[in-house]
Amino acid sequence: MRLAHWAVNAPFRPLLLAVLTSSFILPAQAADLVTITRDALNNNAALASARSEFSGVEAARDVARGGLLPQVNASGSATHNEQFESQGAARNTGAGGGDDSYNTVSLTLEATQALFNAVTRQEVTQAERQIDQQVYLLAATEQQLLIDVASAYFDILRAYEVLEARLAQERAIGRQLEQAREQFEVGLIAITEVEEARASFDQSRADRIAAESNLQVAFEVLEQLTGQRYTSIEALGDSMPIAVPSPTDRNYWVEQAIERNPQVLAQQAGIEVSRVGVELARAGRLPTVQAFANYQYADSDSELVSGYVTSAQVGVSAGVSANVPIYTGGSTSASIRQGTFQLESSQYDFESQRRTTIQQVRSLYTQVSNNVETVEARQQAIVSNRSALEATRAGYEVGTRNIVDVLNAEQSLYNAIANYAEARYDYVVNLLSLRQQAGLLDVEAIEEVNAWLTGEDIHFILPESNEPDAYQRAMDIGAPPTPGA
């Protein structure tokens, strides 16, 4: 079990870390990469939005398809009429004058069925192509979330190990400063050497403060991605395998990317969406044919001079109607031109994405291959710098080296330790990024990396506060929205 920690004399930090013995039992089990990844897949807002977007595109297909299915409409009215008739008008018509008050009721039921409608059919086809595109966009969002979570997870571990190196560096140079002060007080060294040691100590303290900040920021990035707060995560083992990507053929990874990268496939599907858009515009020149049937009912009562009369009328009609566009003011031709340009644009977008993906895969493959050698070189650099520090200290004790040499050797050693940590995590993140660009990043790939964790955990003790409620509010990223609200 490992816990990040501060120097004894360091001021209060947003993340309070301390070293505990291995016999200390934490109240909660440390989260590993798989657990945190599942939290992100369940709680990430961007992914939830992409899933809702996909459902919306599916619904759009049903909207378009509705135009090909039967349409039934009903309408009706009820009217009260007041009729006033003059006596003169009545004498002219040969009837008695009088007023009339009566009601009329009507009902119309109409059903239509499209027999030929090229526009609606192309709208359905375009909606289906948009669903195909959205499938790839959703997959791209999921893969991006996987790499973001893994990067944030290992950034925490990276920042933790760098912080450990900076803390050790600060302690070592602090001891050197105290030793220099004691030697100056007894007249063994000049004040300049004390000042040199003080300058190195101040620099190490600044490096430690920066490392503390990086650790806190990395920890909060993970919280933003998952909507969860973690007090401990598992560390990466020293026995992690460092090897070039398998297969070792770079062209294999390029071919996989062209065939499986969801961003490339989404742009390719976008070409088909635009192609159908051109056909949709051309369909505006074709006629539409539909069958129809109508049922009409009307009823009226009228109280005339000659007595009380009621009348009812019923009508039924059916047939086929056609609509042929002859001239639409040039809008159809303009729509065809617009769709053609959009098709060209989508083709260029696809080519741009393809080239970008190929370049990224090649670069990442090279970086991962170089990371393998870099990790080995950084590890050897630790051994070399430790030996150099011991030799420099021995020379300082016999008077052949000065304190500046010792301080430089101290800094070189801890820089080598920090650089080794950077190289290890660069390898892991770049390897996962290569799989992402090749379209091969999934939960199984995350599980493979998760097996490299040791089970040894890094525990983060959240800070106490005079206003704990205020702190909780500040850290609260908000509850998820209610769908449809």
C-alpha positions as CSV (number, residue, x, y, z in Angstrom):
1,M,0.0,0.0,0.0
2,R,1.4,3.4,-0.9
3,L,0.2,6.8,0.0
4,A,1.3,10.0,-1.5
5,H,2.7,12.4,1.2
6,W,4.0,15.9,1.7
7,A,7.1,17.2,3.3
8,V,6.8,17.5,7.1
9,N,7.1,21.3,7.0
10,A,4.9,21.8,3.9
11,P,1.8,24.0,4.3
12,F,-1.7,22.6,4.1
13,R,-2.5,21.3,0.5
14,P,-5.9,20.6,-1.2
15,L,-4.9,16.9,-1.2
16,L,-3.4,15.8,2.1
17,L,-1.3,12.7,1.7
18,A,0.6,10.7,4.3
19,V,2.8,7.6,4.4
20,L,1.1,4.7,6.2
21,T,2.5,1.2,7.1
22,S,1.4,-1.8,5.2
23,S,-0.6,-3.1,8.1
24,F,-3.0,-0.1,7.8
25,I,-6.4,-1.3,6.4
26,L,-8.3,1.2,4.4
27,P,-12.1,1.5,4.9
28,A,-12.8,1.2,1.2
29,Q,-11.1,-0.9,-1.5
30,A,-9.0,1.0,-4.0
31,A,-10.5,1.5,-7.4
32,D,-8.7,-0.1,-10.4
33,L,-8.8,1.0,-14.0
34,V,-11.7,-1.3,-15.0
35,T,-13.9,-0.1,-12.2
36,I,-13.3,3.5,-13.0
37,T,-13.8,2.8,-16.7
38,R,-17.2,1.3,-16.0
39,D,-18.1,4.3,-13.9
40,A,-17.3,6.5,-16.8
41,L,-19.3,4.4,-19.3
42,N,-22.3,4.7,-17.0
43,N,-22.0,8.3,-15.8
44,N,-20.1,10.3,-18.4
45,A,-22.3,13.2,-19.7
46,A,-20.7,13.4,-23.1
47,L,-21.3,9.7,-23.8
48,A,-24.9,9.9,-22.5
49,S,-25.4,12.8,-24.9
50,A,-24.0,10.8,-27.8
51,R,-26.3,7.9,-27.0
52,S,-29.3,10.2,-26.9
53,E,-28.2,11.7,-30.2
54,F,-28.1,8.2,-31.7
55,S,-31.7,7.5,-30.4
56,G,-32.8,10.8,-31.9
57,V,-31.4,9.8,-35.3
58,E,-33.2,6.5,-35.1
59,A,-36.5,8.3,-34.4
60,A,-35.9,10.6,-37.4
61,R,-36.0,7.5,-39.6
62,D,-39.4,6.6,-38.2
63,V,-40.6,10.2,-38.9
64,A,-39.6,9.9,-42.5
65,R,-41.0,6.4,-42.9
66,G,-44.4,7.7,-41.7
67,G,-44.9,9.5,-45.0
68,L,-45.1,6.2,-46.8
69,L,-47.8,4.8,-44.5
70,P,-51.6,5.4,-44.6
71,Q,-52.7,8.9,-43.4
72,V,-56.1,9.3,-41.8
73,N,-57.6,12.7,-40.9
74,A,-60.9,13.6,-39.4
75,S,-62.5,17.0,-39.2
76,G,-65.9,18.2,-38.0
77,S,-67.9,21.3,-37.1
78,A,-71.0,22.3,-35.2
79,T,-72.6,25.6,-36.0
80,H,-75.5,27.6,-34.6
81,N,-77.2,29.9,-37.1
82,E,-79.5,32.9,-36.5
83,Q,-81.4,34.1,-39.6
84,F,-83.4,37.3,-39.8
85,E,-85.6,37.9,-42.8
86,S,-87.5,41.2,-43.6
87,Q,-91.3,41.1,-44.5
88,G,-90.6,42.9,-47.7
89,A,-88.2,40.3,-48.8
90,A,-90.8,37.7,-47.8
91,R,-93.5,39.3,-50.0
92,N,-91.1,39.4,-53.0
93,T,-90.5,35.7,-52.7
94,G,-94.1,34.8,-52.1
95,A,-93.4,33.4,-48.6
96,G,-94.3,34.7,-45.2
97,G,-91.6,36.8,-43.5
98,G,-90.0,35.4,-40.3
99,D,-86.8,34.6,-38.4
100,D,-85.1,31.3,-38.2
101,S,-82.7,29.7,-35.7
102,Y,-81.1,26.4,-36.6
103,N,-78.0,24.2,-36.2
104,T,-75.8,22.5,-38.7
105,V,-73.3,19.6,-38.0
106,S,-70.8,18.3,-40.5
107,L,-68.1,15.5,-40.3
108,T,-65.4,14.6,-42.8
109,L,-63.2,11.5,-42.7
110,E,-60.3,11.3,-45.2
111,A,-57.7,8.6,-45.8
112,T,-54.8,8.7,-48.2
113,Q,-52.0,6.2,-49.1
114,A,-48.9,7.2,-51.0
115,L,-48.5,5.0,-54.1
116,F,-45.4,6.7,-55.5
117,N,-43.4,9.4,-53.6
118,A,-39.7,9.4,-54.5
119,V,-38.9,12.3,-52.1
120,T,-40.2,10.5,-49.1
121,R,-38.5,7.3,-50.0
122,Q,-35.2,9.1,-50.4
123,E,-35.8,10.8,-47.0
124,V,-36.1,7.3,-45.5
125,T,-33.0,6.1,-47.2
126,Q,-31.0,9.2,-46.0
127,A,-32.2,8.7,-42.5
128,E,-31.0,5.1,-42.6
129,R,-27.6,6.2,-43.8
130,Q,-27.5,8.8,-41.0
131,I,-28.1,6.0,-38.5
132,D,-25.1,4.1,-40.0
133,Q,-23.0,7.2,-39.6
134,Q,-24.2,7.7,-36.0
135,V,-23.2,4.2,-35.1
136,Y,-19.6,5.0,-35.9
137,L,-19.8,8.4,-34.2
138,L,-21.1,6.8,-31.0
139,A,-18.3,4.2,-31.2
140,A,-15.8,7.0,-31.6
141,T,-17.2,8.8,-28.5
142,E,-16.9,5.6,-26.5
143,Q,-13.3,5.0,-27.6
144,Q,-12.4,8.6,-26.8
145,L,-13.9,8.2,-23.3
146,L,-11.8,5.1,-22.8
147,I,-8.6,6.8,-23.7
148,D,-9.5,9.9,-21.7
149,V,-10.2,7.8,-18.6
150,A,-7.0,5.8,-19.0
151,S,-5.0,8.9,-19.6
152,A,-6.5,10.6,-16.5
153,Y,-5.9,7.5,-14.4
154,F,-2.2,7.1,-15.4
155,D,-1.7,10.9,-15.2
156,I,-2.6,10.5,-11.5
157,L,0.0,7.7,-11.1
158,R,2.5,9.7,-13.1
159,A,2.0,12.8,-11.0
160,Y,2.2,10.7,-7.8
161,E,5.6,9.2,-8.8
162,V,7.0,12.5,-9.9
163,L,5.8,14.0,-6.6
164,E,7.5,11.2,-4.7
165,A,10.8,12.0,-6.5
166,R,10.4,15.7,-5.8
167,L,9.7,15.1,-2.1
168,A,12.8,12.9,-1.9
169,Q,14.8,15.5,-3.7
170,E,13.6,18.2,-1.3
171,R,14.5,16.1,1.7
172,A,17.9,15.2,0.4
173,I,18.9,18.8,-0.6
174,G,17.4,20.0,2.7
175,R,19.8,17.7,4.6
176,Q,22.6,19.0,2.4
177,L,21.6,22.6,3.3
178,E,21.7,21.8,7.0
179,Q,25.1,20.1,6.6
180,A,26.4,23.2,4.8
181,R,25.2,25.4,7.6
182,E,26.9,23.3,10.2
183,Q,30.1,23.3,8.3
184,F,30.0,27.1,7.8
185,E,29.4,27.6,11.5
186,V,32.6,25.8,12.3
187,G,34.5,27.5,9.5
188,L,35.0,24.6,7.2
189,I,33.3,26.2,4.1
190,A,32.5,29.6,2.9
191,I,29.1,31.3,2.9
192,T,28.9,31.0,-0.9
193,E,28.5,27.2,-0.6
194,V,25.6,27.7,1.9
195,E,23.9,30.1,-0.5
196,E,24.4,27.6,-3.3
197,A,22.7,24.9,-1.2
198,R,19.9,27.3,-0.2
199,A,19.3,28.1,-3.9
200,S,19.1,24.4,-4.8
201,F,16.7,23.8,-1.9
202,D,14.4,26.6,-3.0
203,Q,14.3,25.2,-6.5
204,S,13.5,21.7,-5.2
205,R,10.7,23.2,-3.1
206,A,9.3,24.9,-6.1
207,D,9.5,21.6,-8.1
208,R,7.6,19.8,-5.3
209,I,4.9,22.5,-5.2
210,A,4.4,22.1,-8.9
211,A,4.2,18.4,-8.6
212,E,1.6,18.7,-5.9
213,S,-0.5,20.9,-8.1
214,N,-0.2,18.5,-11.0
215,L,-1.4,15.6,-8.8
216,Q,-4.5,17.5,-7.7
217,V,-5.4,18.6,-11.2
218,A,-5.0,15.0,-12.5
219,F,-7.2,13.7,-9.7
220,E,-10.0,16.2,-10.5
221,V,-9.9,15.4,-14.2
222,L,-10.8,11.8,-13.4
223,E,-13.7,12.9,-11.3
224,Q,-15.1,15.1,-14.1
225,L,-15.0,12.1,-16.5
226,T,-16.8,9.7,-14.2
227,G,-18.9,11.8,-12.0
228,Q,-17.5,9.9,-9.0
229,R,-14.9,10.7,-6.3
230,Y,-12.2,8.2,-5.5
231,T,-10.1,8.2,-2.4
232,S,-7.6,5.5,-3.6
233,I,-6.6,3.9,-6.9
234,E,-4.3,1.0,-7.7
235,A,-0.7,1.5,-8.6
236,L,1.1,0.3,-11.7
237,G,3.5,-2.6,-11.2
238,D,7.2,-2.4,-11.8
239,S,7.0,-5.7,-13.7
240,M,4.8,-4.2,-16.4
241,P,5.8,-5.6,-19.8
242,I,7.5,-3.1,-22.0
243,A,7.5,-4.3,-25.6
244,V,7.0,-3.0,-29.1
245,P,3.4,-3.2,-30.4
246,S,2.4,-6.6,-31.7
247,P,2.3,-7.3,-34.6
248,T,5.5,-5.4,-35.2
249,D,4.6,-4.4,-38.7
250,R,3.6,-0.7,-38.8
251,N,1.6,-1.2,-42.0
252,Y,-0.7,-3.7,-40.1
253,W,-1.7,-0.9,-37.7
254,V,-2.3,1.5,-40.6
255,E,-4.5,-1.1,-42.4
256,Q,-6.5,-1.7,-39.2
257,A,-7.1,2.0,-38.8
258,I,-8.4,2.4,-42.4
259,E,-10.7,-0.5,-41.9
260,R,-11.8,0.0,-38.3
261,N,-11.2,3.6,-37.1
262,P,-14.7,4.8,-36.2
263,Q,-13.9,8.4,-37.2
264,V,-12.8,7.3,-40.7
265,L,-15.9,5.0,-41.0
266,A,-18.1,7.9,-39.9
267,Q,-16.7,10.2,-42.6
268,Q,-17.1,7.4,-45.1
269,A,-20.8,6.9,-44.1
270,G,-21.2,10.7,-44.4
271,I,-20.4,10.4,-48.1
272,E,-23.4,8.0,-48.5
273,V,-25.6,10.5,-46.6
274,S,-24.6,13.2,-49.0
275,R,-25.0,11.0,-52.0
276,V,-28.6,10.2,-51.0
277,G,-29.1,13.9,-50.4
278,V,-28.4,14.5,-54.1
279,E,-30.9,11.8,-55.1
280,L,-33.4,13.4,-52.7
281,A,-33.0,16.7,-54.5
282,R,-33.5,15.1,-57.9
283,A,-36.6,13.3,-56.6
284,G,-38.2,16.7,-56.4
285,R,-38.7,16.6,-60.2
286,L,-40.7,13.4,-60.1
287,P,-44.5,13.2,-59.7
288,T,-46.3,11.9,-56.6
289,V,-49.3,9.6,-56.7
290,Q,-51.6,8.7,-53.9
291,A,-54.9,7.0,-53.4
292,F,-57.6,8.7,-51.4
293,A,-61.1,8.0,-49.9
294,N,-63.4,10.5,-48.3
295,Y,-66.5,10.2,-46.2
296,Q,-68.7,13.3,-45.6
297,Y,-71.8,13.7,-43.4
298,A,-73.8,16.9,-42.9
299,D,-77.0,17.5,-40.8
300,S,-79.1,20.7,-40.5
301,D,-82.5,21.6,-38.9
302,S,-84.3,24.7,-39.9
303,E,-87.7,26.0,-38.6
304,L,-89.4,27.6,-41.6
305,V,-92.9,29.3,-41.8
306,S,-94.3,26.2,-43.4
307,G,-93.2,24.0,-40.6
308,Y,-90.2,22.2,-39.0
309,V,-87.7,20.6,-41.4
310,T,-84.6,18.6,-40.9
311,S,-82.2,17.4,-43.6
312,A,-79.1,15.2,-43.7
313,Q,-76.5,14.5,-46.4
314,V,-74.0,11.7,-46.7
315,G,-71.3,11.6,-49.4
316,V,-68.5,9.0,-50.1
317,S,-65.8,9.4,-52.7
318,A,-62.6,7.5,-53.6
319,G,-59.9,7.7,-56.2
320,V,-56.3,8.3,-57.2
321,S,-54.7,11.7,-57.4
322,A,-51.3,12.8,-58.9
323,N,-49.2,15.9,-58.6
324,V,-46.6,16.7,-61.3
325,P,-44.2,19.5,-60.6
326,I,-43.7,21.6,-63.7
327,Y,-41.8,24.6,-62.6
328,T,-40.7,25.4,-59.0
329,G,-38.9,28.6,-59.6
330,G,-35.5,26.9,-60.0
331,S,-35.4,25.7,-56.4
332,T,-35.1,22.0,-57.5
333,S,-32.1,22.6,-59.7
334,A,-30.5,24.7,-56.9
335,S,-31.1,21.9,-54.4
336,I,-29.4,19.5,-56.7
337,R,-26.4,21.8,-57.0
338,Q,-26.3,22.3,-53.3
339,G,-26.4,18.5,-52.6
340,T,-23.6,18.0,-55.2
341,F,-21.3,20.5,-53.4
342,Q,-22.2,18.8,-50.0
343,L,-21.2,15.5,-51.5
344,E,-17.9,16.9,-52.7
345,S,-17.3,18.4,-49.2
346,S,-18.0,15.0,-47.5
347,Q,-15.6,13.3,-49.9
348,Y,-12.8,15.7,-49.0
349,D,-13.7,15.4,-45.3
350,F,-13.3,11.6,-45.6
351,E,-9.9,12.0,-47.3
352,S,-8.7,14.5,-44.7
353,Q,-9.7,12.1,-41.8
354,R,-8.1,9.2,-43.6
355,R,-4.8,11.0,-44.0
356,T,-4.9,12.3,-40.4
357,T,-5.6,8.9,-39.0
358,I,-2.8,7.3,-41.1
359,Q,-0.3,10.0,-39.9
360,Q,-1.4,9.5,-36.2
361,V,-1.1,5.8,-36.4
362,R,2.4,6.0,-37.9
363,S,3.5,8.5,-35.3
364,L,2.1,6.6,-32.4
365,Y,3.6,3.4,-33.5
366,T,7.0,5.2,-33.7
367,Q,6.5,6.8,-30.3
368,V,5.6,3.5,-28.7
369,S,8.6,1.8,-30.2
370,N,10.8,4.6,-29.0
371,N,9.1,4.5,-25.6
372,V,10.4,0.9,-25.2
373,E,14.0,2.0,-25.6
374,T,13.4,5.2,-23.6
375,V,12.1,3.3,-20.6
376,E,15.2,1.1,-20.6
377,A,17.5,4.1,-21.0
378,R,15.7,6.1,-18.2
379,Q,16.0,3.1,-15.9
380,Q,19.7,2.8,-16.6
381,A,20.1,6.5,-16.1
382,I,18.9,6.1,-12.5
383,V,21.6,3.6,-11.9
384,S,24.2,5.8,-13.5
385,N,23.2,8.9,-11.6
386,R,23.0,7.1,-8.3
387,S,26.6,5.9,-8.8
388,A,27.6,9.4,-9.9
389,L,26.1,10.9,-6.8
390,E,27.9,8.4,-4.5
391,A,31.2,9.2,-6.2
392,T,30.6,12.9,-6.0
393,R,29.7,12.7,-2.3
394,A,32.9,10.7,-1.7
395,G,34.9,13.3,-3.5
396,Y,33.2,16.1,-1.5
397,E,34.2,14.4,1.7
398,V,37.9,14.3,0.7
399,G,37.9,17.8,-0.7
400,T,38.1,17.0,-4.5
401,R,34.6,18.1,-5.2
402,N,32.5,21.1,-4.0
403,I,29.0,21.4,-2.7
404,V,27.7,22.6,-6.1
405,D,28.8,19.3,-7.6
406,V,26.9,17.4,-5.0
407,L,23.8,19.4,-5.4
408,N,23.9,19.0,-9.2
409,A,24.3,15.2,-8.7
410,E,21.3,15.2,-6.3
411,Q,19.1,17.0,-8.8
412,S,20.3,14.8,-11.7
413,L,19.4,11.6,-9.8
414,Y,15.9,12.7,-8.9
415,N,15.3,14.2,-12.4
416,A,16.2,10.7,-13.7
417,I,13.7,9.1,-11.3
418,A,11.0,11.5,-12.5
419,N,11.9,11.0,-16.1
420,Y,11.7,7.2,-15.7
421,A,8.2,7.6,-14.3
422,E,7.3,9.8,-17.2
423,A,8.6,7.3,-19.7
424,R,6.7,4.4,-18.3
425,Y,3.4,6.2,-18.4
426,D,4.1,7.7,-21.8
427,Y,4.5,4.1,-23.0
428,V,1.1,2.9,-21.6
429,V,-0.9,5.9,-22.8
430,N,0.7,5.9,-26.3
431,L,0.1,2.2,-26.6
432,L,-3.6,2.7,-25.8
433,S,-3.8,5.7,-28.1
434,L,-2.4,3.5,-30.9
435,R,-5.1,1.0,-30.3
436,Q,-7.7,3.8,-30.3
437,Q,-6.5,5.1,-33.7
438,A,-6.5,1.6,-35.1
439,G,-10.1,1.1,-33.9
440,L,-9.0,-1.7,-31.5
441,L,-9.6,0.1,-28.2
442,D,-12.4,-1.5,-26.1
443,V,-13.0,-2.7,-22.6
444,E,-11.0,-5.9,-23.2
445,A,-8.0,-3.8,-24.0
446,I,-8.5,-1.8,-20.8
447,E,-8.7,-5.1,-18.9
448,E,-5.4,-6.2,-20.4
449,V,-3.7,-3.0,-19.1
450,N,-5.6,-3.4,-15.8
451,A,-3.8,-6.7,-15.2
452,W,-0.6,-4.7,-15.0
453,L,-1.8,-3.0,-11.8
454,T,-0.3,-4.5,-8.6
455,G,-3.2,-4.3,-6.2
456,E,-1.1,-2.0,-4.1
457,D,-3.0,1.2,-3.8
458,I,-2.4,4.9,-3.5
459,H,-4.7,6.5,-1.0
460,F,-5.8,10.1,-1.1
461,I,-7.0,11.7,2.1
462,L,-9.4,14.5,1.2
463,P,-8.6,17.7,3.1
464,E,-10.5,18.8,6.2
465,S,-12.2,22.2,5.9
466,N,-13.7,24.7,8.3
467,E,-16.7,24.6,6.0
468,P,-17.0,21.0,4.8
469,D,-20.4,21.6,3.2
470,A,-19.0,24.4,1.1
471,Y,-16.1,22.1,0.1
472,Q,-18.6,19.4,-0.9
473,R,-20.6,21.9,-3.0
474,A,-17.5,23.1,-4.7
475,M,-16.5,19.5,-5.6
476,D,-20.0,18.5,-6.7
477,I,-20.1,18.3,-10.5
478,G,-23.9,18.2,-10.5
479,A,-26.6,15.5,-10.8
480,P,-27.5,14.1,-14.2
481,P,-30.5,15.7,-16.0
482,T,-33.9,13.9,-16.1
483,P,-34.5,12.7,-19.7
484,G,-37.5,14.4,-21.2
485,A,-37.8,17.0,-18.4
